[in-house]
Amino acid sequence: MKGGVYSLLKAKFLIDDDALKNWKFIVFLILLAMVMIGNSHRYEQKNYRITELTNEVKELRSEFVDRRSELMELKMESTISRQMEPYGIVPSSVPPQKIKVKEEESSILKKIWQ
C-alpha cells in the first residue's frame, strides 16, 4: 500500500507507458469541469437578470398606479372647475338637453346610393 500511495504522490501514473489514456481522461475531466463552471456562471447571470427585471417591473407598476391616480384626480369635475375659475369659466347650472333630429324623406340621390 505504501508503494501505491507513494507512486500516486509522485504521479507515476502520468509518466508510465500507458499514461496516454490517463492524460486523455484527465483532459476530459478538465473540459467537463470547465463546462460545468461556465454553465453555473450563465445560470447565475440569468438569475441576476431575472431579479433585476422583476424589480424593474415592480417599480414600473407602482409608477403606473401613481400616474393613474393622479390622472383620475385631474379628470374630476371639481379639479377642472377649480383650475378654470381664474379664467372665469364655471360649470353650467342648467343641465344639458338632448337634441333629436328627425330625418326627412331622403332625396332621389340618397336612394340611388343606398
Phi and psi in degrees as GROMACS dihedral restraints (atoms count N, CA, C in turn):
[ dihedral_restraints ]
;  ai    aj    ak    al  type     phi  dphi    fc
    3     4     5     6     1   -61.4    20    10
    4     5     6     7     1   -41.6    20    10
    6     7     8     9     1   -64.1    20    10
    7     8     9    10     1   -36.2    20    10
    9    10    11    12     1   -67.8    20    10
   10    11    12    13     1   -44.8    20    10
   12    13    14    15     1   -69.8    20    10
   13    14    15    16     1   -40.4    20    10
   15    16    17    18     1   -63.7    20    10
   16    17    18    19     1   -42.1    20    10
   18    19    20    21     1   -70.5    20    10
   19    20    21    22     1   -31.1    20    10
   21    22    23    24     1   -68.1    20    10
   22    23    24    25     1   -41.5    20    10
   24    25    26    27     1   -67.5    20    10
   25    26    27    28     1   -34.7    20    10
   27    28    29    30     1   -80.6    20    10
   28    29    30    31     1    -7.9    20    10
   30    31    32    33     1    60.1    20    10
   31    32    33    34     1    46.0    20    10
   33    34    35    36     1   -69.7    20    10
   34    35    36    37     1   -22.2    20    10
   36    37    38    39     1   -68.4    20    10
   37    38    39    40     1   -13.3    20    10
   39    40    41    42     1   -92.1    20    10
   40    41    42    43     1   -13.2    20    10
   42    43    44    45     1  -120.5    20    10
   43    44    45    46     1     4.6    20    10
   45    46    47    48     1   -71.7    20    10
   46    47    48    49     1  -179.8    20    10
   48    49    50    51     1   -65.9    20    10
   49    50    51    52     1   -37.4    20    10
   51    52    53    54     1   -98.2    20    10
   52    53    54    55     1    32.3    20    10
   54    55    56    57     1   -72.7    20    10
   55    56    57    58     1   -20.3    20    10
   57    58    59    60     1   -61.0    20    10
   58    59    60    61     1   -43.1    20    10
   60    61    62    63     1   -67.9    20    10
   61    62    63    64     1   -32.4    20    10
   63    64    65    66     1   -66.3    20    10
   64    65    66    67     1   -42.3    20    10
   66    67    68    69     1   -64.2    20    10
   67    68    69    70     1   -40.3    20    10
   69    70    71    72     1   -60.2    20    10
   70    71    72    73     1   -43.7    20    10
   72    73    74    75     1   -65.7    20    10
   73    74    75    76     1   -39.9    20    10
   75    76    77    78     1   -65.6    20    10
   76    77    78    79     1   -43.0    20    10
   78    79    80    81     1   -62.7    20    10
   79    80    81    82     1   -40.6    20    10
   81    82    83    84     1   -60.3    20    10
   82    83    84    85     1   -44.1    20    10
   84    85    86    87     1   -64.0    20    10
   85    86    87    88     1   -38.8    20    10
   87    88    89    90     1   -65.0    20    10
   88    89    90    91     1   -46.1    20    10
   90    91    92    93     1   -62.2    20    10
   91    92    93    94     1   -40.6    20    10
   93    94    95    96     1   -63.9    20    10
   94    95    96    97     1   -40.4    20    10
   96    97    98    99     1   -64.9    20    10
   97    98    99   100     1   -39.5    20    10
   99   100   101   102     1   -65.3    20    10
  100   101   102   103     1   -40.4    20    10
  102   103   104   105     1   -63.9    20    10
  103   104   105   106     1   -41.7    20    10
  105   106   107   108     1   -64.9    20    10
  106   107   108   109     1   -41.4    20    10
  108   109   110   111     1   -64.4    20    10
  109   110   111   112     1   -44.9    20    10
  111   112   113   114     1   -62.6    20    10
  112   113   114   115     1   -40.3    20    10
  114   115   116   117     1   -65.0    20    10
  115   116   117   118     1   -42.9    20    10
  117   118   119   120     1   -68.4    20    10
  118   119   120   121     1   -34.7    20    10
  120   121   122   123     1   -64.4    20    10
  121   122   123   124     1   -44.7    20    10
  123   124   125   126     1   -62.9    20    10
  124   125   126   127     1   -40.2    20    10
  126   127   128   129     1   -60.9    20    10
  127   128   129   130     1   -44.6    20    10
  129   130   131   132     1   -66.6    20    10
  130   131   132   133     1   -37.6    20    10
  132   133   134   135     1   -61.4    20    10
  133   134   135   136     1   -42.7    20    10
  135   136   137   138     1   -65.3    20    10
  136   137   138   139     1   -38.9    20    10
  138   139   140   141     1   -63.6    20    10
  139   140   141   142     1   -42.8    20    10
  141   142   143   144     1   -62.3    20    10
  142   143   144   145     1   -41.5    20    10
  144   145   146   147     1   -65.0    20    10
  145   146   147   148     1   -41.1    20    10
  147   148   149   150     1   -63.1    20    10
  148   149   150   151     1   -41.2    20    10
  150   151   152   153     1   -64.0    20    10
  151   152   153   154     1   -43.5    20    10
  153   154   155   156     1   -61.7    20    10
  154   155   156   157     1   -44.5    20    10
  156   157   158   159     1   -66.9    20    10
  157   158   159   160     1   -36.5    20    10
  159   160   161   162     1   -63.9    20    10
  160   161   162   163     1   -43.4    20    10
  162   163   164   165     1   -64.5    20    10
  163   164   165   166     1   -39.2    20    10
  165   166   167   168     1   -65.2    20    10
  166   167   168   169     1   -39.3    20    10
  168   169   170   171     1   -63.9    20    10
  169   170   171   172     1   -41.6    20    10
  171   172   173   174     1   -62.5    20    10
  172   173   174   175     1   -43.3    20    10
  174   175   176   177     1   -64.3    20    10
  175   176   177   178     1   -43.7    20    10
  177   178   179   180     1   -66.2    20    10
  178   179   180   181     1   -36.9    20    10
  180   181   182   183     1   -65.0    20    10
  181   182   183   184     1   -43.1    20    10
  183   184   185   186     1   -66.4    20    10
  184   185   186   187     1   -37.6    20    10
  186   187   188   189     1   -64.5    20    10
  187   188   189   190     1   -39.8    20    10
  189   190   191   192     1   -61.4    20    10
  190   191   192   193     1   -43.5    20    10
  192   193   194   195     1   -64.6    20    10
  193   194   195   196     1   -41.0    20    10
  195   196   197   198     1   -62.4    20    10
  196   197   198   199     1   -46.7    20    10
  198   199   200   201     1   -64.7    20    10
  199   200   201   202     1   -38.3    20    10
  201   202   203   204     1   -65.7    20    10
  202   203   204   205     1   -40.3    20    10
  204   205   206   207     1   -67.0    20    10
  205   206   207   208     1   -37.7    20    10
  207   208   209   210     1   -63.5    20    10
  208   209   210   211     1   -41.3    20    10
  210   211   212   213     1   -64.4    20    10
  211   212   213   214     1   -42.2    20    10
  213   214   215   216     1   -62.0    20    10
  214   215   216   217     1   -38.5    20    10
  216   217   218   219     1   -67.9    20    10
  217   218   219   220     1   -39.8    20    10
  219   220   221   222     1   -69.0    20    10
  220   221   222   223     1   -27.7    20    10
  222   223   224   225     1   -82.3    20    10
  223   224   225   226     1    -9.8    20    10
  225   226   227   228     1   -66.8    20    10
  226   227   228   229     1   145.0    20    10
  228   229   230   231     1   -62.9    20    10
  229   230   231   232     1   -37.5    20    10
  231   232   233   234     1   -64.7    20    10
  232   233   234   235     1   -39.6    20    10
  234   235   236   237     1   -66.8    20    10
  235   236   237   238     1   -43.4    20    10
  237   238   239   240     1   -64.7    20    10
  238   239   240   241     1   -44.0    20    10
  240   241   242   243     1   -65.6    20    10
  241   242   243   244     1   -36.0    20    10
  243   244   245   246     1   -66.3    20    10
  244   245   246   247     1   -37.0    20    10
  246   247   248   249     1   -75.2    20    10
  247   248   249   250     1   -24.4    20    10
  249   250   251   252     1   -91.1    20    10
  250   251   252   253     1   -11.5    20    10
  252   253   254   255     1   -57.4    20    10
  253   254   255   256     1   -41.8    20    10
  255   256   257   258     1   -61.3    20    10
  256   257   258   259     1   -24.5    20    10
  258   259   260   261     1   -90.0    20    10
  259   260   261   262     1    -2.2    20    10
  261   262   263   264     1    82.9    20    10
  262   263   264   265     1    14.6    20    10
  264   265   266   267     1   -98.6    20    10
  265   266   267   268     1   121.7    20    10
  267   268   269   270     1  -125.2    20    10
  268   269   270   271     1   157.3    20    10
  270   271   272   273     1   -64.4    20    10
  271   272   273   274     1   148.7    20    10
  273   274   275   276     1   -73.2    20    10
  274   275   276   277     1   140.5    20    10
  276   277   278   279     1   -89.1    20    10
  277   278   279   280     1   -15.2    20    10
  279   280   281   282     1   -98.4    20    10
  280   281   282   283     1   127.1    20    10
  282   283   284   285     1   -70.0    20    10
  283   284   285   286     1   152.8    20    10
  285   286   287   288     1   -70.4    20    10
  286   287   288   289     1   153.6    20    10
  288   289   290   291     1  -114.2    20    10
  289   290   291   292     1   145.3    20    10
  291   292   293   294     1   -84.1    20    10
  292   293   294   295     1   133.9    20    10
  294   295   296   297     1  -101.9    20    10
  295   296   297   298     1   126.6    20    10
  297   298   299   300     1  -107.4    20    10
  298   299   300   301     1   130.6    20    10
  300   301   302   303     1  -107.0    20    10
  301   302   303   304     1   125.6    20    10
  303   304   305   306     1   -94.3    20    10
  304   305   306   307     1   131.9    20    10
  306   307   308   309     1   -84.2    20    10
  307   308   309   310     1   132.3    20    10
  309   310   311   312     1   -87.1    20    10
  310   311   312   313     1   172.8    20    10
  312   313   314   315     1   -61.4    20    10
  313   314   315   316     1   133.8    20    10
  315   316   317   318     1   -73.3    20    10
  316   317   318   319     1   153.8    20    10
  318   319   320   321     1   -76.4    20    10
  319   320   321   322     1   175.2    20    10
  321   322   323   324     1   -65.3    20    10
  322   323   324   325     1   -38.1    20    10
  324   325   326   327     1   -63.2    20    10
  325   326   327   328     1   -39.9    20    10
  327   328   329   330     1   -64.7    20    10
  328   329   330   331     1   -37.8    20    10
  330   331   332   333     1   -67.0    20    10
  331   332   333   334     1   -36.5    20    10
  333   334   335   336     1   -66.8    20    10
  334   335   336   337     1   -42.1    20    10
  336   337   338   339     1   -71.9    20    10
  337   338   339   340     1   -21.3    20    10
